[in-house]
Amino acid sequence: MPPFLKFMGNKSHHTFKKNEREKVKRQKKADKLAKKIDLKKSKSELLPREDGFDPDIADIIPGPQARSEEE
């Protein structure tokens, strides 16, 4: 072996399988990011309306409550 080849580093060899695994990993990451963006967009559409009406708390009356007859 020539002396100058002793000091050269070994080449890393990416196998075809490793490249395929990395490609799948990148695709999954991109899909996950797209799904996250879609969820954010749909959640922003579900926020309470600008008029202040929230259907989840429409029947709740603020303030002291009347006693029930059971007590």
Secondary structure, 3 states (H helix, E strand, C coil): CCHHHCCCCCCCCCCHHHHHHHHHHHHHHHHHHHHHHHHHHHHHHCCCCCCCCCHHHCCCCCCCCCCCCCC
